[in-house]
Amino acid sequence: MAIRLSKGFGGSPETWLLQQMQYDLWHALKRKGKIKVRKFGTALAA
């Protein structure tokens, strides 16, 4: 899709991918308080 956008509107495919990544991260950060993550213990030395 990024290649099609770059052909249709200009800019590089990387620019379009970066914009999508920033948009996705913005949405994730808005709801980061609702994201549940279980922490893992530290690895034991062998």
Secondary structure, DSSP 8 states (H G I E B T S, - for coil): -HHHHHHHH-S-HHHHHHHHHHHHHHHHHHTGGG------------
